[in-house]
């Protein structure tokens, strides 16, 4: 079973590959900001390190530093559930 996150990333990558720069059908008249305010940004290519060896802890340990409403990336792969918070 493929994790949903990987599936969505793969699906969006396939869609992006099929659409060229002029193929978008977006109504730019409906916007909340002036589009000239948008700037390119974010980390450069390979600027986000991979999580090769994550430090795993049980829920009791994590509850000492993770709040009950902390957003996490949840993955269930072959019946093994994991949650990846944005802070460590």
C-alpha positions, 0 to 999 in steps of 0.5 A: 500500500502506498502512503497517501502523501506519496500518492498525492505528491506523485499525482500532482507531479504527473498533472504538472508534467502534463500541463504547460505554463499556458494551459492553466484555466484560472480566473485571476480576477478573483483574488484577495491580494495584488498578484504583483506582491507574489515572489518566488521563494522557498529553499533551493533544489535539495534545500530540504534535507531528507529524513533518513533516520528519524528519531522515533518515540512512543506516544507517552514520550511525545506527549511531554513535548507535543501538545494535544492539538499539534499538527502532524503528518500522519501516515499508516503504512501496512498497519503501522501508524506514524505521526511526524510533527513539524518540530522535534 
